[in-house]
C-alpha cells in the first residue's frame, strides 16, 4: 500500500492529529482514536490503519512500542 501523509502532529501538540491517504481512503488519528473511510471500518481488522500506524513512531500517538 502506498501511504501519503498530509499531516503528522504528535500527542504533545495542542491539536494532535495524523492524516494520511491510501489511494482515495482517508485514515485519521486523533485523541479519540483511529478512523478510516473504508466501507467496513473495524479498528481490529482494518489493514489501512495498520499500514499507517506501522510507519509512525509510537511516541507520535502516545502508544507503547510493541
mmCIF file as gemmi writes it, N, C-alpha and C atoms, coordinates in Angstrom:
data_model
loop_
_atom_site.group_PDB
_atom_site.id
_atom_site.type_symbol
_atom_site.label_atom_id
_atom_site.label_alt_id
_atom_site.label_comp_id
_atom_site.label_asym_id
_atom_site.label_entity_id
_atom_site.label_seq_id
_atom_site.pdbx_PDB_ins_code
_atom_site.Cartn_x
_atom_site.Cartn_y
_atom_site.Cartn_z
_atom_site.occupancy
_atom_site.B_iso_or_equiv
_atom_site.pdbx_formal_charge
_atom_site.auth_seq_id
_atom_site.auth_asym_id
_atom_site.pdbx_PDB_model_num
ATOM 1 N N . UNK Axp A 1 ? 0.828 -1.183 0 1 0 ? 1 A 1
ATOM 2 C CA . UNK Axp A 1 ? 0 0 0 1 0 ? 1 A 1
ATOM 3 C C . UNK Axp A 1 ? 0.874 1.249 0 1 0 ? 1 A 1
ATOM 4 N N . UNK Axp A 2 ? 0.494 2.207 -0.8 1 0 ? 2 A 1
ATOM 5 C CA . UNK Axp A 2 ? 1.207 3.477 -0.837 1 0 ? 2 A 1
ATOM 6 C C . UNK Axp A 2 ? 0.502 4.455 0.094 1 0 ? 2 A 1
ATOM 7 N N . UNK Axp A 3 ? 1.219 4.927 1.104 1 0 ? 3 A 1
ATOM 8 C CA . UNK Axp A 3 ? 0.664 5.831 2.103 1 0 ? 3 A 1
ATOM 9 C C . UNK Axp A 3 ? 1.184 7.233 1.847 1 0 ? 3 A 1
ATOM 10 N N . UNK Axp A 4 ? 0.268 8.204 1.804 1 0 ? 4 A 1
ATOM 11 C CA . UNK Axp A 4 ? 0.64 9.605 1.653 1 0 ? 4 A 1
ATOM 12 C C . UNK Axp A 4 ? 0.218 10.345 2.92 1 0 ? 4 A 1
ATOM 13 N N . UNK Axp A 5 ? 1.191 10.887 3.631 1 0 ? 5 A 1
ATOM 14 C CA . UNK Axp A 5 ? 0.906 11.64 4.849 1 0 ? 5 A 1
ATOM 15 C C . UNK Axp A 5 ? 0.674 13.104 4.491 1 0 ? 5 A 1
ATOM 16 N N . UNK Axp A 6 ? -0.405 13.672 5.008 1 0 ? 6 A 1
ATOM 17 C CA . UNK Axp A 6 ? -0.665 15.092 4.826 1 0 ? 6 A 1
ATOM 18 C C . UNK Axp A 6 ? -0.301 15.876 6.075 1 0 ? 6 A 1
ATOM 19 N N . UNK Axp A 7 ? -0.507 15.277 7.242 1 0 ? 7 A 1
ATOM 20 C CA . UNK Axp A 7 ? -0.213 15.981 8.491 1 0 ? 7 A 1
ATOM 21 C C . UNK Axp A 7 ? 0.118 14.966 9.577 1 0 ? 7 A 1
ATOM 22 N N . UNK Axp A 8 ? 1.172 15.278 10.318 1 0 ? 8 A 1
ATOM 23 C CA . UNK Axp A 8 ? 1.54 14.481 11.485 1 0 ? 8 A 1
ATOM 24 C C . UNK Axp A 8 ? 1.902 15.452 12.597 1 0 ? 8 A 1
ATOM 25 N N . UNK Axp A 9 ? 1.039 15.523 13.588 1 0 ? 9 A 1
ATOM 26 C CA . UNK Axp A 9 ? 1.29 16.351 14.766 1 0 ? 9 A 1
ATOM 27 C C . UNK Axp A 9 ? 1.089 15.451 15.977 1 0 ? 9 A 1
ATOM 28 N N . UNK Axp A 10 ? 2.144 15.244 16.734 1 0 ? 10 A 1
ATOM 29 C CA . UNK Axp A 10 ? 2.151 14.281 17.82 1 0 ? 10 A 1
ATOM 30 C C . UNK Axp A 10 ? 1.322 14.672 19.031 1 0 ? 10 A 1
ATOM 31 N N . UNK Axp A 11 ? 1.285 13.769 19.975 1 0 ? 11 A 1
ATOM 32 C CA . UNK Axp A 11 ? 0.471 13.877 21.177 1 0 ? 11 A 1
ATOM 33 C C . UNK Axp A 11 ? 0.818 15.108 22.016 1 0 ? 11 A 1
ATOM 34 N N . UNK Axp A 12 ? 2.008 15.634 21.879 1 0 ? 12 A 1
ATOM 35 C CA . UNK Axp A 12 ? 2.397 16.819 22.648 1 0 ? 12 A 1
ATOM 36 C C . UNK Axp A 12 ? 1.873 18.118 22.045 1 0 ? 12 A 1
ATOM 37 N N . UNK Axp A 13 ? 1.308 18.051 20.874 1 0 ? 13 A 1
ATOM 38 C CA . UNK Axp A 13 ? 0.751 19.225 20.217 1 0 ? 13 A 1
ATOM 39 C C . UNK Axp A 13 ? -0.572 19.628 20.885 1 0 ? 13 A 1
ATOM 40 N N . UNK Axp A 14 ? -0.985 20.878 20.687 1 0 ? 14 A 1
ATOM 41 C CA . UNK Axp A 14 ? -2.286 21.314 21.185 1 0 ? 14 A 1
ATOM 42 C C . UNK Axp A 14 ? -3.426 20.571 20.491 1 0 ? 14 A 1
ATOM 43 N N . UNK Axp A 15 ? -3.249 20.292 19.225 1 0 ? 15 A 1
ATOM 44 C CA . UNK Axp A 15 ? -4.251 19.558 18.444 1 0 ? 15 A 1
ATOM 45 C C . UNK Axp A 15 ? -3.575 18.401 17.713 1 0 ? 15 A 1
ATOM 46 N N . UNK Axp A 16 ? -3.292 17.316 18.431 1 0 ? 16 A 1
ATOM 47 C CA . UNK Axp A 16 ? -2.6 16.203 17.795 1 0 ? 16 A 1
ATOM 48 C C . UNK Axp A 16 ? -3.474 15.524 16.743 1 0 ? 16 A 1
ATOM 49 N N . UNK Axp A 17 ? -2.874 15.216 15.603 1 0 ? 17 A 1
ATOM 50 C CA . UNK Axp A 17 ? -3.604 14.566 14.529 1 0 ? 17 A 1
ATOM 51 C C . UNK Axp A 17 ? -2.611 13.911 13.567 1 0 ? 17 A 1
ATOM 52 N N . UNK Axp A 18 ? -3.027 12.796 13.009 1 0 ? 18 A 1
ATOM 53 C CA . UNK Axp A 18 ? -2.323 12.166 11.898 1 0 ? 18 A 1
ATOM 54 C C . UNK Axp A 18 ? -3.351 12.039 10.791 1 0 ? 18 A 1
ATOM 55 N N . UNK Axp A 19 ? -3.019 12.551 9.617 1 0 ? 19 A 1
ATOM 56 C CA . UNK Axp A 19 ? -3.908 12.483 8.467 1 0 ? 19 A 1
ATOM 57 C C . UNK Axp A 19 ? -3.121 11.915 7.304 1 0 ? 19 A 1
ATOM 58 N N . UNK Axp A 20 ? -3.61 10.798 6.785 1 0 ? 20 A 1
ATOM 59 C CA . UNK Axp A 20 ? -2.93 10.124 5.688 1 0 ? 20 A 1
ATOM 60 C C . UNK Axp A 20 ? -3.962 9.591 4.702 1 0 ? 20 A 1
ATOM 61 N N . UNK Axp A 21 ? -3.522 9.355 3.483 1 0 ? 21 A 1
ATOM 62 C CA . UNK Axp A 21 ? -4.382 8.773 2.459 1 0 ? 21 A 1
ATOM 63 C C . UNK Axp A 21 ? -3.716 7.526 1.894 1 0 ? 21 A 1
ATOM 64 N N . UNK Axp A 22 ? -4.532 6.518 1.69 1 0 ? 22 A 1
ATOM 65 C CA . UNK Axp A 22 ? -4.126 5.312 0.973 1 0 ? 22 A 1
ATOM 66 C C . UNK Axp A 22 ? -5.079 5.219 -0.21 1 0 ? 22 A 1
ATOM 67 N N . UNK Axp A 23 ? -4.584 5.572 -1.366 1 0 ? 23 A 1
ATOM 68 C CA . UNK Axp A 23 ? -5.471 5.688 -2.522 1 0 ? 23 A 1
ATOM 69 C C . UNK Axp A 23 ? -6.458 6.823 -2.266 1 0 ? 23 A 1
ATOM 70 N N . UNK Axp A 24 ? -7.75 6.516 -2.334 1 0 ? 24 A 1
ATOM 71 C CA . UNK Axp A 24 ? -8.797 7.51 -2.068 1 0 ? 24 A 1
ATOM 72 C C . UNK Axp A 24 ? -9.31 7.451 -0.64 1 0 ? 24 A 1
ATOM 73 N N . UNK Axp A 25 ? -8.778 6.557 0.164 1 0 ? 25 A 1
ATOM 74 C CA . UNK Axp A 25 ? -9.264 6.376 1.534 1 0 ? 25 A 1
ATOM 75 C C . UNK Axp A 25 ? -8.484 7.249 2.512 1 0 ? 25 A 1
ATOM 76 N N . UNK Axp A 26 ? -9.223 7.949 3.358 1 0 ? 26 A 1
ATOM 77 C CA . UNK Axp A 26 ? -8.604 8.792 4.378 1 0 ? 26 A 1
ATOM 78 C C . UNK Axp A 26 ? -8.474 7.984 5.664 1 0 ? 26 A 1
ATOM 79 N N . UNK Axp A 27 ? -7.278 8.019 6.246 1 0 ? 27 A 1
ATOM 80 C CA . UNK Axp A 27 ? -7.014 7.393 7.536 1 0 ? 27 A 1
ATOM 81 C C . UNK Axp A 27 ? -6.61 8.513 8.484 1 0 ? 27 A 1
ATOM 82 N N . UNK Axp A 28 ? -7.269 8.558 9.65 1 0 ? 28 A 1
ATOM 83 C CA . UNK Axp A 28 ? -7.05 9.673 10.567 1 0 ? 28 A 1
ATOM 84 C C . UNK Axp A 28 ? -6.904 9.161 11.988 1 0 ? 28 A 1
ATOM 85 N N . UNK Axp A 29 ? -6.034 9.805 12.742 1 0 ? 29 A 1
ATOM 86 C CA . UNK Axp A 29 ? -5.894 9.548 14.17 1 0 ? 29 A 1
ATOM 87 C C . UNK Axp A 29 ? -5.991 10.873 14.907 1 0 ? 29 A 1
ATOM 88 N N . UNK Axp A 30 ? -6.695 10.874 16.02 1 0 ? 30 A 1
ATOM 89 C CA . UNK Axp A 30 ? -6.677 11.985 16.964 1 0 ? 30 A 1
ATOM 90 C C . UNK Axp A 30 ? -6.801 11.373 18.357 1 0 ? 30 A 1
ATOM 91 N N . UNK Axp A 31 ? -6.986 12.192 19.356 1 0 ? 31 A 1
ATOM 92 C CA . UNK Axp A 31 ? -7.023 11.67 20.731 1 0 ? 31 A 1
ATOM 93 C C . UNK Axp A 31 ? -8.152 10.675 20.971 1 0 ? 31 A 1
ATOM 94 N N . UNK Axp A 32 ? -9.176 10.718 20.158 1 0 ? 32 A 1
ATOM 95 C CA . UNK Axp A 32 ? -10.301 9.776 20.307 1 0 ? 32 A 1
ATOM 96 C C . UNK Axp A 32 ? -10.004 8.421 19.706 1 0 ? 32 A 1
ATOM 97 N N . UNK Axp A 33 ? -8.987 8.332 18.832 1 0 ? 33 A 1
ATOM 98 C CA . UNK Axp A 33 ? -8.63 7.056 18.22 1 0 ? 33 A 1
ATOM 99 C C . UNK Axp A 33 ? -8.519 7.157 16.711 1 0 ? 33 A 1
ATOM 100 N N . UNK Axp A 34 ? -8.486 6.003 16.078 1 0 ? 34 A 1
ATOM 101 C CA . UNK Axp A 34 ? -8.317 5.89 14.637 1 0 ? 34 A 1
ATOM 102 C C . UNK Axp A 34 ? -9.653 5.849 13.918 1 0 ? 34 A 1
ATOM 103 N N . UNK Axp A 35 ? -9.686 6.407 12.713 1 0 ? 35 A 1
ATOM 104 C CA . UNK Axp A 35 ? -10.827 6.266 11.812 1 0 ? 35 A 1
ATOM 105 C C . UNK Axp A 35 ? -10.303 6.035 10.397 1 0 ? 35 A 1
ATOM 106 N N . UNK Axp A 36 ? -11.135 5.384 9.604 1 0 ? 36 A 1
ATOM 107 C CA . UNK Axp A 36 ? -10.788 5.11 8.208 1 0 ? 36 A 1
ATOM 108 C C . UNK Axp A 36 ? -12.067 5.213 7.391 1 0 ? 36 A 1
ATOM 109 N N . UNK Axp A 37 ? -11.942 5.637 6.15 1 0 ? 37 A 1
ATOM 110 C CA . UNK Axp A 37 ? -13.102 5.793 5.277 1 0 ? 37 A 1
ATOM 111 C C . UNK Axp A 37 ? -13.492 4.504 4.551 1 0 ? 37 A 1
ATOM 112 N N . UNK Axp A 38 ? -12.872 3.383 4.883 1 0 ? 38 A 1
ATOM 113 C CA . UNK Axp A 38 ? -13.228 2.138 4.197 1 0 ? 38 A 1
ATOM 114 C C . UNK Axp A 38 ? -14.655 1.712 4.583 1 0 ? 38 A 1
ATOM 115 N N . UNK Axp A 39 ? -15.277 0.916 3.735 1 0 ? 39 A 1
ATOM 116 C CA . UNK Axp A 39 ? -16.69 0.556 3.887 1 0 ? 39 A 1
ATOM 117 C C . UNK Axp A 39 ? -17.014 -0.113 5.218 1 0 ? 39 A 1
ATOM 118 N N . UNK Axp A 40 ? -16.206 -1.069 5.611 1 0 ? 40 A 1
ATOM 119 C CA . UNK Axp A 40 ? -16.479 -1.831 6.832 1 0 ? 40 A 1
ATOM 120 C C . UNK Axp A 40 ? -15.407 -1.561 7.868 1 0 ? 40 A 1
ATOM 121 N N . UNK Axp A 41 ? -15.294 -0.299 8.298 1 0 ? 41 A 1
ATOM 122 C CA . UNK Axp A 41 ? -14.239 0.051 9.247 1 0 ? 41 A 1
ATOM 123 C C . UNK Axp A 41 ? -14.459 -0.641 10.586 1 0 ? 41 A 1
ATOM 124 N N . UNK Axp A 42 ? -13.461 -1.405 10.972 1 0 ? 42 A 1
ATOM 125 C CA . UNK Axp A 42 ? -13.395 -2.034 12.292 1 0 ? 42 A 1
ATOM 126 C C . UNK Axp A 42 ? -11.932 -1.971 12.681 1 0 ? 42 A 1
ATOM 127 N N . UNK Axp A 43 ? -11.621 -1.247 13.717 1 0 ? 43 A 1
ATOM 128 C CA . UNK Axp A 43 ? -10.229 -0.997 14.112 1 0 ? 43 A 1
ATOM 129 C C . UNK Axp A 43 ? -9.437 -2.286 14.259 1 0 ? 43 A 1
ATOM 130 N N . UNK Axp A 44 ? -10.083 -3.342 14.665 1 0 ? 44 A 1
ATOM 131 C CA . UNK Axp A 44 ? -9.363 -4.6 14.9 1 0 ? 44 A 1
ATOM 132 C C . UNK Axp A 44 ? -8.889 -5.258 13.61 1 0 ? 44 A 1
ATOM 133 N N . UNK Axp A 45 ? -9.566 -5.001 12.489 1 0 ? 45 A 1
ATOM 134 C CA . UNK Axp A 45 ? -9.204 -5.698 11.251 1 0 ? 45 A 1
ATOM 135 C C . UNK Axp A 45 ? -8.854 -4.766 10.087 1 0 ? 45 A 1
ATOM 136 N N . UNK Axp A 46 ? -8.861 -3.463 10.295 1 0 ? 46 A 1
ATOM 137 C CA . UNK Axp A 46 ? -8.614 -2.513 9.209 1 0 ? 46 A 1
ATOM 138 C C . UNK Axp A 46 ? -7.128 -2.495 8.83 1 0 ? 46 A 1
ATOM 139 N N . UNK Axp A 47 ? -6.833 -2.967 7.639 1 0 ? 47 A 1
ATOM 140 C CA . UNK Axp A 47 ? -5.448 -3.011 7.162 1 0 ? 47 A 1
ATOM 141 C C . UNK Axp A 47 ? -4.912 -1.615 6.867 1 0 ? 47 A 1
ATOM 142 N N . UNK Axp A 48 ? -5.788 -0.676 6.559 1 0 ? 48 A 1
ATOM 143 C CA . UNK Axp A 48 ? -5.353 0.69 6.253 1 0 ? 48 A 1
ATOM 144 C C . UNK Axp A 48 ? -4.774 1.359 7.496 1 0 ? 48 A 1
ATOM 145 N N . UNK Axp A 49 ? -5.478 1.239 8.604 1 0 ? 49 A 1
ATOM 146 C CA . UNK Axp A 49 ? -4.993 1.815 9.863 1 0 ? 49 A 1
ATOM 147 C C . UNK Axp A 49 ? -3.674 1.155 10.255 1 0 ? 49 A 1
ATOM 148 N N . UNK Axp A 50 ? -3.596 -0.154 10.126 1 0 ? 50 A 1
ATOM 149 C CA . UNK Axp A 50 ? -2.359 -0.858 10.463 1 0 ? 50 A 1
ATOM 150 C C . UNK Axp A 50 ? -1.189 -0.388 9.611 1 0 ? 50 A 1
ATOM 151 N N . UNK Axp A 51 ? -1.427 -0.149 8.315 1 0 ? 51 A 1
ATOM 152 C CA . UNK Axp A 51 ? -0.364 0.3 7.416 1 0 ? 51 A 1
ATOM 153 C C . UNK Axp A 51 ? 0.164 1.669 7.83 1 0 ? 51 A 1
ATOM 154 N N . UNK Axp A 52 ? -0.732 2.576 8.206 1 0 ? 52 A 1
ATOM 155 C CA . UNK Axp A 52 ? -0.314 3.915 8.631 1 0 ? 52 A 1
ATOM 156 C C . UNK Axp A 52 ? 0.372 3.844 9.99 1 0 ? 52 A 1
ATOM 157 N N . UNK Axp A 53 ? -0.204 3.111 10.925 1 0 ? 53 A 1
ATOM 158 C CA . UNK Axp A 53 ? 0.345 3.018 12.276 1 0 ? 53 A 1
ATOM 159 C C . UNK Axp A 53 ? 1.749 2.412 12.285 1 0 ? 53 A 1
ATOM 160 N N . UNK Axp A 54 ? 2.014 1.463 11.392 1 0 ? 54 A 1
ATOM 161 C CA . UNK Axp A 54 ? 3.339 0.84 11.32 1 0 ? 54 A 1
ATOM 162 C C . UNK Axp A 54 ? 4.42 1.835 10.917 1 0 ? 54 A 1
ATOM 163 N N . UNK Axp A 55 ? 4.051 2.875 10.196 1 0 ? 55 A 1
ATOM 164 C CA . UNK Axp A 55 ? 5.029 3.853 9.723 1 0 ? 55 A 1
ATOM 165 C C . UNK Axp A 55 ? 5.308 4.963 10.733 1 0 ? 55 A 1
ATOM 166 N N . UNK Axp A 56 ? 4.513 5.027 11.789 1 0 ? 56 A 1
ATOM 167 C CA . UNK Axp A 56 ? 4.663 6.077 12.793 1 0 ? 56 A 1
ATOM 168 C C . UNK Axp A 56 ? 5.488 5.59 13.981 1 0 ? 56 A 1
ATOM 169 N N . UNK Axp A 57 ? 6.252 6.504 14.543 1 0 ? 57 A 1
ATOM 170 C CA . UNK Axp A 57 ? 6.91 6.23 15.809 1 0 ? 57 A 1
ATOM 171 C C . UNK Axp A 57 ? 5.82 6.178 16.88 1 0 ? 57 A 1
ATOM 172 N N . UNK Axp A 58 ? 5.859 5.233 17.806 1 0 ? 58 A 1
ATOM 173 C CA . UNK Axp A 58 ? 4.82 5.13 18.837 1 0 ? 58 A 1
ATOM 174 C C . UNK Axp A 58 ? 4.669 6.391 19.692 1 0 ? 58 A 1
ATOM 175 N N . UNK Axp A 59 ? 5.701 7.201 19.769 1 0 ? 59 A 1
ATOM 176 C CA . UNK Axp A 59 ? 5.621 8.431 20.552 1 0 ? 59 A 1
ATOM 177 C C . UNK Axp A 59 ? 4.7 9.471 19.928 1 0 ? 59 A 1
ATOM 178 N N . UNK Axp A 60 ? 4.412 9.349 18.628 1 0 ? 60 A 1
ATOM 179 C CA . UNK Axp A 60 ? 3.511 10.297 17.967 1 0 ? 60 A 1
ATOM 180 C C . UNK Axp A 60 ? 2.105 10.173 18.55 1 0 ? 60 A 1
ATOM 181 N N . UNK Axp A 61 ? 1.644 8.95 18.721 1 0 ? 61 A 1
ATOM 182 C CA . UNK Axp A 61 ? 0.289 8.708 19.225 1 0 ? 61 A 1
ATOM 183 C C . UNK Axp A 61 ? 0.251 8.444 20.725 1 0 ? 61 A 1
ATOM 184 N N . UNK Axp A 62 ? 1.411 8.354 21.356 1 0 ? 62 A 1
ATOM 185 C CA . UNK Axp A 62 ? 1.455 8.102 22.793 1 0 ? 62 A 1
ATOM 186 C C . UNK Axp A 62 ? 1.237 6.653 23.154 1 0 ? 62 A 1
ATOM 187 N N . UNK Axp A 63 ? 1.318 5.759 22.189 1 0 ? 63 A 1
ATOM 188 C CA . UNK Axp A 63 ? 1.146 4.33 22.442 1 0 ? 63 A 1
ATOM 189 C C . UNK Axp A 63 ? 2.487 3.71 22.794 1 0 ? 63 A 1
ATOM 190 N N . UNK Axp A 64 ? 2.437 2.634 23.505 1 0 ? 64 A 1
ATOM 191 C CA . UNK Axp A 64 ? 3.657 1.908 23.876 1 0 ? 64 A 1
ATOM 192 C C . UNK Axp A 64 ? 4.194 1.174 22.656 1 0 ? 64 A 1
ATOM 193 N N . UNK Axp A 65 ? 5.489 1.063 22.56 1 0 ? 65 A 1
ATOM 194 C CA . UNK Axp A 65 ? 6.103 0.301 21.475 1 0 ? 65 A 1
ATOM 195 C C . UNK Axp A 65 ? 5.872 -1.181 21.721 1 0 ? 65 A 1
ATOM 196 N N . UNK Axp A 66 ? 5.566 -1.912 20.66 1 0 ? 66 A 1
ATOM 197 C CA . UNK Axp A 66 ? 5.312 -3.347 20.79 1 0 ? 66 A 1
ATOM 198 C C . UNK Axp A 66 ? 6.584 -4.139 20.722 1 0 ? 66 A 1
